[in-house]
Amino acid sequence: MEIAVDQDKCVSSGQCVLNAGEVFDQRDDDGVVELLTPAPGPEYAEQVRAAAAACPALAIHIEETE
């Protein structure tokens, strides 16, 4: 799994951090998403998918890899 975020689309809702705080964070000044781990291990897959599904701006993009 590889993840990319579109910071320009982010609306700072924080759903990414609530669902996968090990993979995502938010900037202190404006709350925009920051990607901590672009290729998280399989143990985070479910949480990352939940974060992407919960993002109101659809700013999280997941590419499934083998």
N, CA and C atoms as a LAMMPS dump frame, in Angstrom:
ITEM: TIMESTEP
0
ITEM: NUMBER OF ATOMS
198
ITEM: BOX BOUNDS ff ff ff
-5.0000000000000000e+02 5.0000000000000000e+02
-5.0000000000000000e+02 5.0000000000000000e+02
-5.0000000000000000e+02 5.0000000000000000e+02
ITEM: ATOMS id mol type element x y z
1 1 1 N 0.841 -1.178 0
2 1 2 C 0 0 0
3 1 3 C 0.882 1.234 0
4 2 1 N 0.603 2.123 -0.939
5 2 2 C 1.287 3.412 -0.972
6 2 3 C 0.236 4.507 -0.898
7 3 1 N 0.544 5.546 -0.145
8 3 2 C -0.421 6.612 0.111
9 3 3 C 0.13 7.938 -0.385
10 4 1 N -0.755 8.744 -0.918
11 4 2 C -0.432 10.127 -1.271
12 4 3 C -1.561 10.997 -0.737
13 5 1 N -1.238 12.21 -0.372
14 5 2 C -2.254 13.156 0.08
15 5 3 C -2.187 14.414 -0.776
16 6 1 N -3.33 15.011 -0.98
17 6 2 C -3.412 16.271 -1.72
18 6 3 C -3.689 17.37 -0.701
19 7 1 N -2.64 18.038 -0.267
20 7 2 C -2.789 19.062 0.76
21 7 3 C -3.63 20.238 0.289
22 8 1 N -3.675 20.474 -1.017
23 8 2 C -4.491 21.574 -1.54
24 8 3 C -5.985 21.293 -1.408
25 9 1 N -6.371 20.018 -1.397
26 9 2 C -7.777 19.65 -1.256
27 9 3 C -8.213 19.531 0.204
28 10 1 N -7.263 19.325 1.096
29 10 2 C -7.557 19.07 2.499
30 10 3 C -8.356 20.217 3.119
31 11 1 N -9.397 19.857 3.882
32 11 2 C -10.229 20.85 4.569
33 11 3 C -10.017 20.812 6.091
34 12 1 N -8.982 20.114 6.52
35 12 2 C -8.562 20.091 7.932
36 12 3 C -9.604 19.507 8.877
37 13 1 N -10.327 18.497 8.423
38 13 2 C -11.353 17.907 9.283
39 13 3 C -10.775 17.002 10.362
40 14 1 N -9.583 16.471 10.135
41 14 2 C -8.936 15.623 11.133
42 14 3 C -9.367 14.171 11.128
43 15 1 N -10.203 13.78 10.2
44 15 2 C -10.667 12.397 10.151
45 15 3 C -9.519 11.421 9.894
46 16 1 N -8.515 11.859 9.15
47 16 2 C -7.361 11.004 8.873
48 16 3 C -6.629 10.652 10.165
49 17 1 N -6.418 11.655 10.997
50 17 2 C -5.696 11.447 12.25
51 17 3 C -6.535 10.615 13.217
52 18 1 N -7.82 10.856 13.247
53 18 2 C -8.694 10.072 14.13
54 18 3 C -8.706 8.595 13.752
55 19 1 N -8.613 8.301 12.465
56 19 2 C -8.675 6.918 11.998
57 19 3 C -7.309 6.238 11.92
58 20 1 N -6.261 6.995 11.628
59 20 2 C -4.93 6.397 11.448
60 20 3 C -3.85 7.384 11.893
61 21 1 N -3.808 7.663 13.159
62 21 2 C -2.865 8.631 13.706
63 21 3 C -1.406 8.228 13.593
64 22 1 N -1.144 6.945 13.337
65 22 2 C 0.228 6.493 13.144
66 22 3 C 0.733 6.844 11.748
67 23 1 N -0.192 7.11 10.829
68 23 2 C 0.155 7.353 9.429
69 23 3 C -0.019 8.819 9.049
70 24 1 N -0.981 9.488 9.664
71 24 2 C -1.29 10.884 9.325
72 24 3 C -1.14 11.792 10.538
73 25 1 N -0.838 13.051 10.257
74 25 2 C -0.816 14.094 11.282
75 25 3 C -1.389 15.348 10.629
76 26 1 N -1.518 16.404 11.411
77 26 2 C -1.998 17.68 10.887
78 26 3 C -1.004 18.768 11.24
79 27 1 N -0.81 19.711 10.313
80 27 2 C 0.076 20.84 10.579
81 27 3 C -0.501 21.672 11.714
82 28 1 N 0.373 22.163 12.557
83 28 2 C -0.064 22.956 13.712
84 28 3 C -0.71 24.272 13.31
85 29 1 N -0.204 24.913 12.266
86 29 2 C -0.687 26.254 11.937
87 29 3 C -2.045 26.281 11.253
88 30 1 N -2.361 25.27 10.433
89 30 2 C -3.634 25.317 9.706
90 30 3 C -4.409 24 9.693
91 31 1 N -3.876 22.946 10.288
92 31 2 C -4.585 21.677 10.383
93 31 3 C -4.574 20.83 9.132
94 32 1 N -3.818 21.222 8.11
95 32 2 C -3.764 20.464 6.866
96 32 3 C -3.024 19.148 7.104
97 33 1 N -3.487 18.119 6.436
98 33 2 C -2.932 16.776 6.58
99 33 3 C -1.442 16.741 6.254
100 34 1 N -0.726 15.924 7.036
101 34 2 C 0.661 15.607 6.768
102 34 3 C 0.784 14.089 6.762
103 35 1 N 1.463 13.571 5.782
104 35 2 C 1.655 12.13 5.661
105 35 3 C 2.931 11.747 6.393
106 36 1 N 2.801 10.916 7.424
107 36 2 C 3.951 10.484 8.21
108 36 3 C 4.618 9.257 7.604
109 37 1 N 3.806 8.38 7.012
110 37 2 C 4.305 7.116 6.487
111 37 3 C 3.681 6.854 5.121
112 38 1 N 4.398 7.114 4.029
113 38 2 C 3.821 6.932 2.699
114 38 3 C 3.597 5.47 2.301
115 39 1 N 4.28 4.55 2.969
116 39 2 C 4.101 3.129 2.664
117 39 3 C 3.985 2.343 3.974
118 40 1 N 2.837 2.462 4.65
119 40 2 C 2.683 1.784 5.942
120 40 3 C 2.579 0.27 5.776
121 41 1 N 2.888 -0.43 6.841
122 41 2 C 2.806 -1.886 6.835
123 41 3 C 1.356 -2.359 6.78
124 42 1 N 1.177 -3.643 6.513
125 42 2 C -0.168 -4.202 6.377
126 42 3 C -1.023 -4.078 7.64
127 43 1 N -0.378 -3.916 8.782
128 43 2 C -1.137 -3.776 10.029
129 43 3 C -1.92 -2.468 10.088
130 44 1 N -1.601 -1.514 9.207
131 44 2 C -2.307 -0.234 9.179
132 44 3 C -3.3 -0.126 8.02
133 45 1 N -3.392 -1.141 7.19
134 45 2 C -4.212 -1.07 5.977
135 45 3 C -5.672 -0.718 6.27
136 46 1 N -6.271 -1.383 7.227
137 46 2 C -7.682 -1.134 7.534
138 46 3 C -7.902 0.292 8.028
139 47 1 N -7.012 0.774 8.876
140 47 2 C -7.134 2.131 9.411
141 47 3 C -6.951 3.18 8.314
142 48 1 N -5.992 2.942 7.417
143 48 2 C -5.745 3.89 6.326
144 48 3 C -6.946 3.946 5.387
145 49 1 N -7.518 2.791 5.081
146 49 2 C -8.713 2.768 4.226
147 49 3 C -9.873 3.502 4.892
148 50 1 N -10.013 3.343 6.197
149 50 2 C -11.07 4.048 6.923
150 50 3 C -10.824 5.555 6.89
151 51 1 N -9.578 5.963 7.019
152 51 2 C -9.238 7.392 6.969
153 51 3 C -9.567 7.969 5.602
154 52 1 N -9.233 7.248 4.549
155 52 2 C -9.527 7.718 3.189
156 52 3 C -11.03 7.814 2.966
157 53 1 N -11.764 6.843 3.459
158 53 2 C -13.221 6.844 3.29
159 53 3 C -13.877 7.973 4.08
160 54 1 N -13.291 8.339 5.221
161 54 2 C -13.865 9.376 6.081
162 54 3 C -13.472 10.786 5.662
163 55 1 N -12.502 10.918 4.774
164 55 2 C -12.024 12.243 4.374
165 55 3 C -13.087 12.953 3.539
166 56 1 N -13.634 14.074 4.026
167 56 2 C -14.697 14.758 3.287
168 56 3 C -14.216 15.407 1.992
169 57 1 N -12.912 15.653 1.886
170 57 2 C -12.365 16.313 0.697
171 57 3 C -11.774 15.318 -0.302
172 58 1 N -11.789 14.031 0.055
173 58 2 C -11.181 12.992 -0.786
174 58 3 C -9.727 13.332 -1.101
175 59 1 N -8.994 13.76 -0.083
176 59 2 C -7.616 14.197 -0.247
177 59 3 C -6.594 13.075 -0.041
178 60 1 N -7.052 11.88 0.301
179 60 2 C -6.161 10.753 0.535
180 60 3 C -6.317 9.76 -0.6
181 61 1 N -5.192 9.42 -1.221
182 61 2 C -5.199 8.499 -2.353
183 61 3 C -4.372 7.272 -1.985
184 62 1 N -4.947 6.099 -2.21
185 62 2 C -4.291 4.842 -1.864
186 62 3 C -4.035 4.054 -3.136
187 63 1 N -2.807 3.56 -3.246
188 63 2 C -2.475 2.637 -4.327
189 63 3 C -2.129 1.303 -3.684
190 64 1 N -2.894 0.307 -4.015
191 64 2 C -2.641 -1.028 -3.454
192 64 3 C -1.452 -1.639 -4.177
193 65 1 N -0.48 -2.111 -3.426
194 65 2 C 0.695 -2.77 -3.972
195 65 3 C 0.778 -4.176 -3.397
196 66 1 N 1.573 -4.967 -4.026
197 66 2 C 1.726 -6.356 -3.527
198 66 3 C 2.989 -6.499 -2.744
